[in-house]
């Protein structure tokens, strides 16, 4: 068996999510956006799929790097293929990103699962069949009755708890909001949520990513008084020593890194330099399911939890196959959006949540996504 083709379909679908000038998601009117589906094909007709932003799987990236490594190779040799593709990043990392590695790795896992008629989590080794989800709230905005005030956050948090969530993570206000960032406003929102949901709901925060050490410390001290579970990315993660300083000076656990590059290698350095108390990984952050599992095992070896960044089938698989993750990140959520409405290109949600706050792991073959191929083929863009 060998790989004979790698192709990309770009299609249009409807969404109510918009991006501001800093890239943060907010609700708005329905509009069309583009998404890509990468497909790897073997000589027996087997296929593996993974969704991606179109810019991650541009034609020249697929032709120059991905096909060069994959065509003619054994699709089950995932680790070798990942290593060979990663080696092409030397001098080409601006073109061949970790996100591209992640999409290819996930599609290879999907192909293996579909070939064997097994879910990927069983191929890796299932630890659990369900996972507690925390509601991950969108960044603050200036929309009336949206997320414009601390009271808005508190009211929305009450609704999330009524829906079944046992944990909530705030993303507070960031530019281009006219007056942001502001540590005092962050803490007011956190206090409003704590008052609204009571002492038993787990709370976390992902605040402005470029606070100074002084502001991050002030924020962390306030969160300690409010009983938050962790503080996430308040400073630029390119400075791991700033996080080592913050971890040393706070009692609240510091979680990271999320956006810092370096795959599992940099995560090892964060552990070694005591830059975090809880490790962070994500399939699209570190280059795929394979390196994300390395991060989980790395943290476990040091007696640390490792929480997973982002939603979607690949991240849910990593959570299902790990002992040391407490949560699945579900969202992003907003009072003006209904997450459970799903997506046109899927026949159903990959992460439906029950009334008790648990997301159940899919037993569908591959990544577990029920892809609407008819919709995709009917909405292709040139």
N, C-alpha and C positions, 0 to 999 in steps of 0.2 A: 504494500500500500504506500502511495506517495501523493504529495500535494501537486495538483496540476493547474490550479488557478487561484488567484486572489482578486476579487472584484469589489467595487464599491458602488452602491446605489444611493444617490442623494434624492431626497423626496421632501415635499412640503406638507406640513400639518398645522393645525390651528392651536394656538395657545393664548392664554390670558396673562402670561408672564412677559414682562418687559425688563430690559436692562437699563439702568441709569448710566451716566457718563463714567462712573467708576466700576461698572460691571456688576453691580448688585441687582438682585431680582426684586421687582415690585409688581403688584397687580395693575392691570389696565384693560382696555378694550381688546376684544378678540382680534388677532392678526395672524398672518402666516409666517412661519419660520422654517428653516431648512434643517434637516437632520440626515445623517448618513448611516447606512448599514454596511459594515464590512463582512464579506463572506469568503471563507476559505473552503475550497473544494478538493476532494481527493479523487483518485482514479477509479474508485468504486461507487462514486456518486454521493458519498457522504458530504455533508456541509456543516460548517460551524459559523455562527453569526455573533456579531456584537455591534451595538449602536455606538455612534461617535459623533462629535461635532465635525462638520465637513472639513474644517481647517486642519484637523488632526490627521486625516487620511487623504490628503491632497494627492492627485495623480502622480506628481513627481516623487513624492515620498514612497508611495506604493511601488512604483517602477524602480527607483534607484536603490532602495534599501530592502523593503519587505519581500518583494518577489525574488530578489537576489539571494536572500537567505532561505525562503520557504519553498520555492518551486523545486520539485524533485525530492524533497525531504520527507521523512517519516513524520506524519502529523502527531504521532504519540511521543515524539522526542521533544517534549515541550521545554525541558530545562536546557537542552543543548541549543535549541532554536532561540530561546530567550537570551542565552549568553552570547550567541553569535550576533544577534541583532543588537544587543547592548554594546558590543565591541564596535559596531559601526558608528556609535555616537561620538567616538573620539574625533574631534574636529568637525562633527556634523550635528551636535546636540541641538543647535538652533532649529534645524530642520526635522531631525528624528528625535522627537521629544519622548519623555517617559510616558506621556499619555498615549502616544502611538504604540509603544511597547505594550502598554496595558490592554489596548483594544485587540492587538494581535494575540496576546496571551489568553485573553478571555475567549476569543473566537476558537482558539485551539482547544481549550477546555470544553467549550460547547460542542465542538465536533466530536471529541472523545465521548462525551456523555450521550450524544444523540446516536453515535455508532453502537454503543453498548446498551442503549435504552436504559440508561441510569442517570439520576441527577448527579451533578458534579460534586455536591457535598458528600455523597456516598463514595465517590471515587477518591476524594481526599481523606475522608474519615469523619463521619458525623459525630458531633459531641452532643447536640441538642436538636430538637424538632421545632422549638418555638423560642422566641426571644422577646424580652421586654423592649418596647420602643419608647424613645423620648420624642416629644413634639419639638421639632426644630423650627423656631419662629423666624420669619424673614427679618431683614434689617429694618430699622425704624424709618419712618417716612414723614411726610407733611400732609397726609390725606386725612380729611375730616372723618372721624370714627374709624380710622385705619390703625396705624401704629405711630401716631403723632405725639402722644402724651404718655406719661407713666400710667395714668388711669386706663388708657387704651390697652396697654400690656396686661394690666391686672384683670380687666374684663375678659380679654381673649383667653387668658390663662384659665379662668374659671370654666370657660366653655371647653377647653381642651381636657381638663380634668373630668368634666361631665361626660366627655366622649370616651374616656377610659385611660388616658395617658397617666402614667405614674411618674413621669419625669418630663421636664420642659427645659429647653435651652433657649436663652435669649440671644439674638443678634441685635445689638443696640444701634444707635444712630451714628452714621458715618457720612463724610462728604459724598455726594454734593448737597446733602441737607445743609441749609444755610448756616446754622449755628454749631454744627457738629465738627469735631468730637467734643465731649464734655463729660468728665468723670462723674461730676455731681449728678448730672441727668441720668447717666448709666445707673448709678446707685439708687436714684429715685424710682426708676423703672423696676429694678430688682426688688426693692422694698415693697413696691405696689404688688408685684407678683407674689412675693412671699406672704403678704397679708391676705391676698385673695385666695390662695390655695392652702394655707395652713402649714404646719410644721412637717407633715409626713410626705409631701411630694418632693421628689428630688429635683434640684434646680442647678443649672450650669449657665455659664456665660461665654460667648465669643464676642469680645469687644473690639474696638478700634485697634487695628493691627500695628500702629506706629506710635503708640504712647511712649513717653520717656520712662526710664526706670522709676522716677519719682511718682509719676501718674499711675503706673502699673501697680506700684506698692500701695498707693492710696486706694485704688480700686480693690485690690486683693484684701486689704484690711477691712474694708466695708463689707465685702462678700463673706468674710469669716464671721462677722457679727450676724449675718443673715442666714448662716448655715448652708452655704452653697457647696456643691460636691466638687467642683473644679473651676479653675480659671483657664481660659484657652486663648492663646495667641494675642495677648495685649500689646506685644512689641514686635519689632522686625525680627523674624526667626533666623535671619542671616547672622545674627549675633547670639550664638549659643551661650556665650559667657554671661550675657545679660540675663538669660533664663536661669543659669546656674546661680547667679546672685539673687534672683527673685525667689527661686525655690528655697534657698537658704534662709530667706528673710520672711517667708510666709508659712503659716500653718495649713492654709487651704492647699490642696494638691494642685500643682501646675501640670497642665497637659500639653504635650507637644512631641515632635514638631508636626505641623500639618502641611504648610506650603513650602518648607525648606526642601531643596533638592537633595540628591544623594542616595535615594532609594533606602534599602535596609542598612547600607554602610553608615550613613549619617545618623540613623536612629541608634546604631550601636554607640556612636560617639556621644550622643545625648545621654545615653544611660551611663557611659563611663565617666562623663564630666558632671554627672548629677544635675543636668539641666532641666530635668522633668521628674515628676513623681508618677505620672501615668504616661505611657508611651502612646503615640498617635500614628496610625497608619490609615491608608485608604487605597483601594485598588488602583484608582486613577492617579494617585499621588506618587506611588512608588514603582509603577511599571507593570502592574498586573496582579492576578490572584496569587501567582507563584511567589513573588517577592513579598506580597502582603502577608502570606502565611509565614514566611521567614521572620518578619517583624513580630508576629504574634508569638512564635516560639522563642525568639530572642528575649522578648519581655518576660515570658513565662520562666525562662531560665534564671532570671534575676528576681523572681518573685513579684513581678510587676503586672498590673493590668495594662491592657492595650486596647484603647477604644478606637472605633473605626469611623473614618470621616466619610459622610455622604450616604445616600440611599442607593437603591437599585439592586438588581439580582446579584451581581458579582460581590458587592459588599455584604449582602445578606448571607451569601455562601461562606465568606470568611468568618462572619460572626457565628454561623452554625457549626463551624469546624474548630472553634476555639473555646478553651475553658476560661480564659482570662479576659473576656470582654463581657461587660455587664449590660450593654445597651446596643440597640440598633437605632440609627439616626433617621427619623421619618419626617419628611418635609421637602421643601420649605413650606411653611404654613402661614396663612394670613387670614384676617377676618373676611376679606372680600373674595377668597378663593375656596374651592372645595377640593381638597387633595384626592378624596376617594372617587372623584369623577373619572380619573384615569386618563388614558391617552388614546388617540385614534389609531395609532399603529400597533396597539396591543389589544388582544381580546379580553384581557383582565389585568388587574393590578398584580405585580409581583410580590407586593407586601401588604396584603389585606390584614387589617388589625381587628381583633375581637374586642368585646366590650370590657375585657379585663386588661387591655393594654398590651396584649401579646401579638406579635407577628409570627405566623406559622410558615415554616420553611417548605417551599414547593417540592413535590416529588416528581414533577415533570422532567423528562430527559434533558440533559444539558444544563444550561444556566437556569432553566425553569421558566423562561419567558414564553408566553403564548403569542407569537408574533403574527400580526395581521398582514401577511404577504400580499394579499389582494389589494389592500389599501395602499401599501407602499408602491406596488407596481402601477397603480392607477394615478399616483400623484408624483411621479418621477419628474425631476427638473433636469434640464440639459446641463 
